[in-house]
Amino acid sequence: MPKSKKSSNSINLNDSQYYLNRELSWLEFNHRVLHEACDSRTPLLERLKFLGIFSSNLDEFFMVRVAALKQQVEAKVSQLTPDGRTPQQQLNDIRLNLIPQVTKQHQHFEQVIRPLLASHGIHILDYINLTQKQRTYLDNYFEDQIFPVLTPLAVDPSHPFPYISNLSLNLAVVVKNPDTEEEFFARVKVPSVLPRFLPLPPELAFQENGQAANWIGVPLEQAIAHNLDSLFPGMNIQEYHPFRITRDADLTLEEDEADDLLLAIEQELRKRRMGGSPVRIEIQSQTPELIRTRLLQDLDLTEQDVYEVDGLLGLRDLMSFMALPLAELKDPPRQSVVPIRLQRLREPSVDPDVLELEEGKDFFSVIREKDLFVHHPYQSFSATVVRFITHAAHDPNVLAIKMTLYRTSGDSPIVNALIAAAENGKQVSVLVELKARFDEENNIYWARRLERVGVHVVYGLVGLKTHCKTVMVVRREKDRMRRYVHIGTGNYNPKTARLYTDLGLFSCREELGADITDLFNFLTGYSRQKSYRELLVAPVNMRDRFLELIRREITNVQNGFSGRIVAKMNSLVDPQIIATLYEASRAGVQIDLIIRGICCLRPGIKDISENIRVISIIGRFLEHSRIYYFHNNSQEEIYIGSADWMSRNLDRRVEVITPIKDPDIAKDLQEILGILLADNRQAWDLQADGSYIQRHPGEDCPETNSQKTLMNMALRSTGIVTNLIDSPKSSAYTDN
């Protein structure tokens, strides 16, 4: 058994040298996303989409993380992060790390992706390269469709610099009065209500070889820029330069002072639409110094906030090209299956991409037989989770449904099922988390719809976000009440369930039902529940229990047994958890971590983390599930749930982690972990310095793509063997 060369007292495991910076680790994650756009093995339109997602991720990073750091600098906060950086040092390092990434993104789009798109008949042209017929069409389109929407805003002593909305694309225009030779500055906003990329009609969409193109068009801002004469008649257009603004968009809410949380958040949302202080300006590198200085002064920004690009601004809009009907340039259609045990239910599936279900028993009888495990998107979310809730809504023996909603889709079949349940006379209680960032407005809409039909809606606890994923159905069966529960790792959102990997457990075990009952009493009433039978609940007992589980592995090793931990999550940030993992590594516990995004732990440090390995998997689906495995001296324990090992999850959110008691499900989860750890196609190994190295198949080691393997396993599990997935990977990648 490995032994540390130093005593546990001689090393301070809280020393900043043993921690990676949270913000820089996130930038490394987004850089891995960018790599997918640059990887020739990724289908072309999926590469374009990854470019858009990289930009979209950065927008949110600036709106929330950079904005918060700038506020700390302004407030003269000097507190160090666990890795020993001040807020200003973090801002400096963010810029230092980010400029090469942004340069790489734009160079790759202009020099590689655009030519590749053209070779496949997709031409994103510049206005100056259009034929006269094409220009005439766009000029007419401008007059009919664009011109009426535009509002040029002069900037002079009688017209102060206008408000520039968040994430808006704009043109800084310089015009000259031909009579006085006086120059004026104006701003024209590129309207977001129109398509960013304007397609030409089929009769004008021909390539140089005369063949019809799949798509030909120009960026909207160029169509506006070449028709500025219409906006400034009688003036000479001297120059124009696009720019884009990012503002602080995080909500500032004093919950304990809000009499009505719903109204308070609506007021904050109105402020967000206006936007907070600017935190970034994007401009083209050829923008003259005079225009650049003018924008910085009027927006109260510094050179530190400027990000120059060569080419188009706002590449997040490239994701719109995924709507093109070019299947050969995308990943093959996703195939979800229905678990074998659910293939003989009474009602047919509502999901068009899954098998029809035959006549048979109901959902509840399947759960009574034994716990049911589901793995999305490999197994259909609609045919499992949505079906469970819909079945409960219409079952005459169901008396009550209780549920937490953190994020859901715009047209949610789950919310519609809850409404149907209330209309059917069932007691329905739903906790809607209004503070789910950037989903607040959507959640307010659903909360009001639910309230209108008599659903009892609550908005969570002061100071805590409710992030757990739980449903409980109370059903009358003969002479008893039985509680059926679903505990998951992902949001109750059928749309993201097609793109995110998540897990769910259905059970009617008494202990879980009693725990979930106590949880809902904690969420909706004045319960101060401090203990649970099986569940790990944050912020009540989860942190302490995880620390106990890690330390138990340490004790086992110290007693001469083996120690092993495997944990899969989105982010690892919490310093206490990291320090305890270091203790475990020094004791000889073997630790494998599968962390998609942020990881502040440094693996592979001599005498500290030699026994810790960290990988990140970036693939077609966003790895979102959380799994925690502890060897426990061959009495393995394995858990799934909603929480990452972050301070916010353990201390400032309501989270639920459930143990897996069924040995077959535990075996399935261990197999999933093994497949992920063996990945040599989508996996990246974290180095001690915070960088990542992508794995590659070797000559004697065939390619192992974990997501492809899991897709094929799901197909085989239902007897489908003719449509096994054997294709390049892709696409759905945002941080959650």
N, C-alpha and C positions, 0 to 999 in steps of 0.2 A: 504494500500500500504506500503511495507517495507520502513523503514527510516533508514538511516545510523546514528549510534550513534555518529559519529565524523563529524565535518565540513569538507567540501571538501578541505579546506586550511590546515588542520592539518595533512594530510597524503600525502607523496610524492609518487605518483603512478609510478614514474620512479626508485624507490628504487630497488636495485638489488635483495632484498629478495623476490620480487614478480615475478621473472622471472626464468624460467627453462633454463638450458643450451641447446643450439641447438644440439650439438654433442651427449650429453648424452641422449637427447630425441630421437635422431635417433637410438641410440643403443637400447633403449626401444622398438622402432618399430621393429627392426630386431629380438629382443628377442621374440616378439609376433609371428613373422614369424617362429622362431625356435619352438615355442610352437605347431604350427600346425604339425610339424614333430613328436612331442612327444605325440600327442593326438591320442589315440587308436581309436577314432571315424573317423579319416581320413583314407581313403583307403591306403593300404600299399605302392604301388608305388608312390602315391601322397606324402606320408610321406618322401619317399626317395628323391623325387623332392624338397620338402621344405628344406631338409638338403642341397641340392645343391644350392638352391637359397639363403639360409642364407650365405653360403660361397661366392657366387658370389657377393652378396650385400656388404660383408665385403671387398672383393678385391677392389671394386670401392671406398668404404669409405676410405681405406688406400691410394689408388692412388690419390685421390682428397683432401679429408678433412684433413686426418692426414698429408699428404705431405705439405699442405698449412700451417698447424700449425707448423710443423718443420721448414719451411722456415721463419716463423715469429720469432721463437725462435732464429734461426741463425742470423736474422737481428736485434735481441735484441728489438723486439717490446714488449712493456709492456702495451699496451692499453687493458682495461678491456672490456669484453663482457657485455651485459645488465644484466647478472646474476652475474657479478663481478669477473670473472675468467681471469687470464692471459693465454697466449698460453701454457706456460709450465704447469700450473695447469690443463688445459684441457687435455693435453697429459697424465699427471699422472692419472687423473680421468678416461680417456678412458681406459687405461690399467687396472686399478682397476676394472672397470665394465665389461670389455671384457673377462678377463681370466676365470671367472666362466662360462660365456656363451660358450666359445670355449671348455672348459672341458666338459660341459654338452652335447654339440653337439657330440663330439667324443665318449664319454662314451655311449650315447644313440645309436649311430650307431653300435658300437662294441658289446654292451651288449644286446641290444633289437632288433634293426632293422636287423642285420645280421642273428641272429637265426630265426627271423620271415620270412625273405626271404628264408632261407633254408627250413623252414617248408612248403613253397609254391614252392619248387623245383627250387629256384634261389640261386645258391651257388657261392659266391665271396670267393674263396679259397686262402689260402696262398700256395706258391709254395711247401713248405715242407710237405704239407698235400696231395699232388698229388700222384697217383699211379705211378708205374714205366712206364706204357704205356703212361700215360698222360704226364709225364716228357719228355719222348722220343719225343712225338709229339711236345711239346713246344720247346725243344732244336733244333729240326729240323726246326721248324718255325722261331726260332731265327736266325739260320744260313742263311735261305733263305730270310726272310722278314725284320728282325730287324738289324742284323749285318751290312749290307751295308749302313744303314742310320746313324750309330753311328760314333762319332768322339771323342775318348778319348783325353783329354787335360792334359798334364803334367804341374805341377807347381813346378818350381825350379828356381835358379838364372838365367838360360838362357831362361826360359819360365815363363813370368809374369802371375799372376793370371788372368784367362780369364774373359771376359765380360759375366755376367750372365743375360740373358734376362728376361724381366718382366713376372711374373706369370709362369715362367718355373719351372718344376720339375727336380731335378738333384740328382746325386749320388756323394757324397764325398768318394773317394776310397783311401785306403792306401795299397800300394804294397811293397813287400820286394824283393831285389835282393838276391837270395839264395847263390850267391858266396861271396858277400861282407857284407851281413846282413844289408845293408843300406836300410832304408825305404824312400819311396817317396809318395807324395800326388798328386792325379789326380782328375779331375772332368769329369763326364760323364753326358751329358744332355739327359733326357728322351724325345724322339722326340714327338712333338705335332701332327705331321702328321700321326701318327699311333693311333689306338684306345687305350684309356687309360686302358680299361678292355678287355683282350684277351679271346674270347670264345673258348672252346674246340669243336671239330666237334661232330655231333650227335652220332657217333659210340663210342665215349669216354665219352659222357655226361650222365652217369648213377649214380643214387644215391646209397647209401649203401644198400637199400632194393631191388636193382636191377631194379627199375622202371626208365624210362627215365626222366631226369630232364628238366625243362623249360630252364634253362641256367646254365652252369658251366664254370668258367674261373678264371683267375688270373689277378691281376694288372700288367700292362706292366713293371713297374719298377722292380718287382720281377723276371720276366723272364729275364731281363737284368742282374740283380744282380747275378743270379745263373749261368750266362754264361760269367762272367767277364774274365775268363781265355782266352777266344777267343780274347779279346781286349788287354790283357797284356801277350802275350805268353812268357814263360821263367821266369815270375815273380810269386811270391807267393802272393795271395790275402789275406791280413791281416784282413781287415774289410771294410765295406761300410755303409754309412748312408745317407738316403734321406734328402734333404732340398729344400725349395721353397722360392723364392724371390719376393717381391712386390716393385715396383718402382713408383716414382712420374710420373704420366701420364697425368697431366693436360696441356693444351696448353698455351703457353705464347706468346701472340700476341699483337704487337703494331699496332692497326688498322690504326691510324692516320698517321703512317709512311709507310704503305704498299701501293705501287703504284698499285698493283694487288692483291686483297684480295684472289682470287682463288689460285694464285701461293704461296702467303704467307702461307696459311693454308696447302697447300701440303708440303711445306718445314717443317712446324711444325709437320706434321704427320710423316714425315721421322724421325724427332728427337724422336717422341713418340715411334716409333717402336724400336729404340735403347733404349729408356727409360731414365728417369731422375735418380736422386739419389735414392739408395735403402732406403726404409722406414720401411720394415718389413722382418724378416726371420722366416720361420716356420721350425722347426726341431722336430724329435722325442725325447721324454724325455730321452731315454737311450743313446743319442749321447754323446760320451766321452768328457770330458772337453777340451782335447787337440784339437779335431776337432772343437768343438764349438768356442774356442778362435781363432783358425786359420781363420774360416769363418768370425767372427766378425771383426777381424783386416783387412782382405783383402777387406771386403765390407764396411768398415768404419761405422759399426753399433755398438750399445751399448747393454748391457743387457736389457735395456728398450724396445728394438726393437725385442726381441726374444719372440716367442710364441711357447711353447712346446705342443706337442700333443702325445697321446698314440694311435697309430694306423696309418691309412693311411693319407697322406697329400693330399691337393687339393680335398676336397669332392665336389666341384662344378661339377666335372665330373660324379657324380652319376646321374645327370639329363639324361644321355644317356640311362638309363634303362627304361625310359618312352617309348622308341621305342619297347619294348617287347610287343607282341600281346596277352596281358593278360587282357582282358576287366574287368574281375571280380575283379582285384586289382586296378582299376582306377575309377574315377568318370564316371557316365554314359555319353554318348555323349551329347554334348551341342546342344540344339535345338533352332534355331533362327526362328522367324516368320516374315512374311511380314505384315506391318500395313494394316488394313482393307481398308483404302482409296487407297492403292497402289495395290490392288489385281485384278484390272481390267485394267491394263496398256497394251499398245499395244505389247511390246516385252516380251518374256519369260525371267525369271530370269537367270542370269549367275552364280548364287550361287547354288551348288548342294545340300546344306543342307536346302534349303527353298522351299516353295510351288511353283509350276508352276503358272505363272500369265496368266490370261485369256485376250482375246482381249478386247480392250476398249479405254479409253481416254489416253492422254499423261501425262507425269509427270508435265508439266507446268500448265495444266488445273487444276490438283489437288491442286497445290499451289495457283492458282488464287482464288479458292473457299474459302480458308482460310489457315492460317498458319498451317504448318505440324510439329509435334513434333515426334522425334525418340529417343529411349532409347536402347543403345547397351550394351551388346551383346544379350539382350533379343529379340530385333528386329534386323533383318539382316542389317549389314553395307553394304554388297554387293548389296542388293536389294533396298537400299535407297540412300546412299551417292555415291557409285560407279556408280549406275544406273543413278543418276542425272547428273553426269559429263559425263558419256558415252552418255547419251541421248543428252546432249548439244553438244557434239563433232560431232554428226551426224545429228543434226536437221538443215535443210537448212535455217531456220529463225534465228538461233543464229549467231550473228556477232562477239561476243567477249567473252572470258572467262578470268577471273583474279583469281589468287589463291595464297595462302601462303602454303608453304611446310616446316614443321619443321622436322618431321621424317616420312619416309614411308618405305614400305617393299622392300625387295630385288628384287622381280619380281612384280612391282607395276602395277596393272590394271589401277590405276588412272593416272600414268605417261603415260602409253600406250594410254589412252583416250586423254590426252592432246596432245600427238604427233599426233594422228589421227585428232584432231581438227585443228592443224596447217596444216597438209597435206590437209585438206578439205578447206583450205583458210580462216580460221577464225583467228581473232586477238587474240593471246594467250599471256598472261603475267603471269609469275610465279615468286614469290619471294622464292628463295631457301635459307634457313638459313644454311650457311656453318658452323656456330659455334655451332650447336647442338652437345653437348658433346658425344663422342664415335660414332656418326653417321656422322662425317665430311666426311669420305672417301666415304661412300654410297651416300651422298648428292652431292659431287663433280661429281660422276659418272652420276647421274641423270641430274645434271645441264648441263653437256656436251652433253648428249644425246638430251636434249631438245633444246639446242642451235643449234645443227646440223640440226634440221628440221625447224628452223626459229622461234622457240618460243623466245619471249623476256624475258630473265632471268636476274633478279637483285638479289643482295646478301645482301640486308638489309642496315641498317644505321650504321654508325660508332659509336661504343660505346654501341650499343643496339642489343640484340638478338630479332628477330622477332618470337614470340612464339604464336601469335594468330592463330586461326583456322577458316579461312574464304574463301569462294568462291563466286564470283559474275559472273552471266551469263547475258549478254545483248542480248535481243531478239527483233526482229522487229515483231510487231503485228499490222496489219492493218495500221493505220496512225500514230502510236506511237512506241517509244522504251520503253520496260519494262525491269526492272532489277530484277533478281531472285537471292536470296542470301541464302547461308548456313552458319550458325555460330555455331561452335561446342565447346565442352570442350576437345576433344581428337585429337590425331594426325590422319592424313589421311593415316592410315596404316591398311590395311585389316587384317593382321595377329594379331596385338595387339588388334584390335577391337573385336576379338573373346575372349579375355582374360580380357580386361579392361572394367569397366562400364563407359560409356560416354553418353552425351546427344547432340542432335543437333536440330536446328531450321531452317526450310525452310520457306522463306517468300518472297513476292514481294511487301511488303508495301513500299510506296514511301520514307518515312523517313529513313528506314533502307537502302534502295538502295542508297539514297543520301549520307548517312553517310559512307557506305562502299566505295563509289566512292571517297569521300574525304580521306578515310584511304589509299586507294591504291595510290592516288596522293601524300600523305605524305610519303609513302614507296618508291615510284619509282622516284619521282621528287624532287623539291625544296620547296614543300608546307610547310608552318609553321602553319598548321591548329591548332587552339587553342580551338575551340568549336565544339561540335557535337550535333545533334538534339536529339538523343536517346542513342547512344552508350556511354559506359564508356571505354575510351581508355587510356592505360598507354603508356608512362609516362605523358600524357597530362592532363587528368581530372579525372582519376580513383581514385587516392588517396583522393583527395578533396571530390569527390562525395560519396565515401564510408563513410568518416568521417561525412559528412552531414547527411547521412541516419541513422547512429548510433545516432548522436546527436538529430535528429528529434524524435527518440524513447524516449530519455531522456526528451526532452521538453514535449512530450505527457504525460509522467508519472508525471512530475512536474505540469502539468495542470489538473491533476486528472483523466487522462485516463490510459488505460493499455498500456504496452510496451512489445514487443516481437520480438526477433531476432532468426532465425535459419540459421546457415551457415554450408555448407558442402564443404570441400576442402581437398587438400593433406597435406598442412602444414600451420601452423600459427606461424610466427616468428617476424613480424614487430613490434617494440616497440611502435610506435605511435598508431597503431591500437589496440594493447593490452591495452595500457593505457586508450584509449577511451572506450573500452569494460569494463574496470574496473569502469570507471565513470558511464557507463550505469548500471552496476550491483549495484553500490552504490545508484543510483537513484531509483532502484526498477525494472528495465527492466529485464524480464526473458529471459535468453539466453541459447540456446542449440547449441553446436558445434559438428559437426561430422568430425573428423580430422584423416585421415588414418595414417599419419606419424608423423612428427615433430610438437610438440606443446610447445611453450615457455611460454604460459599462465598457471598460477597456479589457478585452480578452487577451490572453497569451502573455501577460506580464509575469516575469520570473518572480517566484515566491508570493505572488498575489493571485493571479488568475490563469495559471498554467493549465488548469483543468477545465477551463471554460471555453467553449466554442460558440460563435454567434454567426448565423446566416440570415440573409434576407432573400425572400423569393418575390420576384417581380415577373408577372406573367399575364396571361389573357384575363384572368380574374383577379380582383383585388383581394389579397389574403386578409380576411377580417376576423376569422374565428380565433377564439382563445381556448387553449388546452393546457392543463397543468398536470404533469405526471411526477409522482414520487415513488421510488422503488420500495421504501419502507421494509427493508430486510425481507424481500420476496413477497411481502403482503401488499402488492401494489395498490396505490390509491391514485385515482385520476379524476380530474374536475374539468367542467366547462362552464362558461358564463360570459358576462358582459364586461368584466373589468380587466384593464391592463395594469401593469405594475407602475403606475404613475401616482404621484401624490394626490392629484385631483380625483382620481378614481377611488383611491383608498380612503380619502379624508373629506372630500367635498362633493361627492356624488352618492346617490343611492344605487348600489350595484348588487348583483346576485351571482354567486358562483355555486353550482350544485355538484355534489359528489356523484359519481357514476357507480351504481351498485350492481347492475346487471353485468355478469362476467363476459357475456358475448359482446355487449356494447363497449366495455372496457378494452376488449381485444381489438375491436374495430378501430378504436381511437389510437391504440398503440400502433396498429398497422399504418394508419394515416400519418402519424409522427415519423415512423420509419421511412415511408415513401418520401416525405418532405425532406428528411435529412439526407437521403440518398440522391437528391436532385443534382444533376450536373449540367443542366441546360438553363434553368431560370434562377439558380441560386447564386448568391454573392457571399463571400466570406469577409467578415469584418476583421480588419487588422488592428493592432494595438494603437496605431497612430490615428485611428478614426476613418481611414480610407477603406474601400471595399474592392475586392478582386473577384471578378466573375469566374465561376467554374466553367470548365470546358470538358467535353468527353475526350478521353484519351484513346490511343490506338487499341489498347486491350480492354477499354472500358466503354461500352456502347452508351449512346445518349439516353439519359433518364430524365424525362420531363414529367415532373410530379403531377401537374394539372392534367396533362394528357393521360397519364396512368390512371388517375382517379376518374376521369371521364369514361375511360374504357372499362374500368372495374364496375362502374355504375351500369353501363350498358350490358355487360356480361351478367350482372346480378339478376337481370330480368329476362335473360335469354336472347338479348339483342346482340348479335355478333357480326352482322353484315355491314354495319355503319360505324365501325370503330374509328376513332379520331386519329388521324395521322397527318397533321398539318402544322404549318408554322403557327406560333402563338400570336397574341395580340393584346387586347386593347383596353379594357375598362379600368382606368387608373386615376382616382382622386384620393387625398388623405381624408380619413374620417376620425 
